[in-house]
Amino acid sequence: MIIVTGGAGFIGSNVLAHLSESRRSQLVVCDWLESGDKWRNIASSAIDDVIAPEALARFLDDNADAIEAVIHMGAISSTTETDVDLIVRSNIRLTNDIWDWCTRTQTPFIYASSAATYGNGEAGFDDDMSVDALRTLAPLNAYGWSKHLVDQRIARRVAAGDRTPPQWAGLKFFNVYGPNEYHKGGQKSVVAHIHPAASAGETVKLFRSHNPAYEDGGQLRDFVYVKDCAAIIAWLLDTPSVSGLFNVGTGEARSFKDLATAVFAALNRTPDISYVDTPVAIRDKYQYFTQADMQRLRAAGYTGTPTSLEDGVAEYVRSYLETDNPYR
């Protein structure tokens, strides 16, 4: 049995779909489905059970002997969330509790960290998990801070030689896009945001640059297709000797203009892009460059080839966003 917390969410449901296609393990989703269409994210996967987060602790204890691994994707993932107590409960307390349970029961543990831990990127994007290296990072928002706190807690325990799960991995996801993100509202990827306008033959709007080093639309991100994220998690499950803190990206920064152009290309349309001011509320915390350093994951033995921006966007648009059933 494999538990996937946040299993009905964006990355979690894609992990579930990948494992459903490739493994015989029973799959258990831990998530709230609420009153919308979030349930559709998991409707096509072979699931053994669905439990609410408040029932997780008892479920873990009751099924300890049967649980092969816990994949912890559940979190408050909004970078604009202002209820820090909610972030602490959901992102810090729950992760620490699951880590402690997996340590106690010697169960493999994979959890979602984030590239938001790198802040404005001044300290680089090296997934060095040493205590000293992590201390140099300065997240720009409470979400990034919560992920960073967990990373640091684990790094201190590893450095001290404390007992850990038999396998553990923290994954610093960069800018993920792909199917099953529709419930995320304003936190959806730019692909999902601009697709309706591009599909309708309208002008797509991107943020204007307020940094003289970057042209409008030239802001750079490491855009990673969600199916690549799921493949990395499946590889980790199949490679129990590998533990550590790892970036999850492509290793190549691309511009938002490139991204929008790829959406138009997938629709066989000529790009039509205009620019609007970045909202003042986020302007001073806006990242102009992110790029995952993928050397550590490669050195650990991962050989998968990242999906190119053009190929990932084309599949997302044509196989999901332009269809009657956009769910994986």
Secondary structure, DSSP 4 states (H G I P E B T S, - for coil): -EEEETTTSHHHHHHHHHHHHH--S-EEEE----SSSGGGGGTTS--SEEE-GGGHHHHHHHTGGG--EEEE--S---TT---HHHHIIIIIIHHHHHHHHHHHHT--EEEEEEGGGGTTSTT------SHHHHHT---SSHHHHHHHHHHHHHHHHHHTT----SSEEEEEE-EEE-TT-GGGGGGS-HHHHHHHHHHTTPPEEEEPP-STTS-TT--EE-EEEHHHHHHHHHHHHH-TT--EEEEES-S--EEHHHHHHHHHHHTT----EEEEPPPHHHHTT--SB-----HHHHHTT--PPPPPHHHHHHHHIIIIITSS----
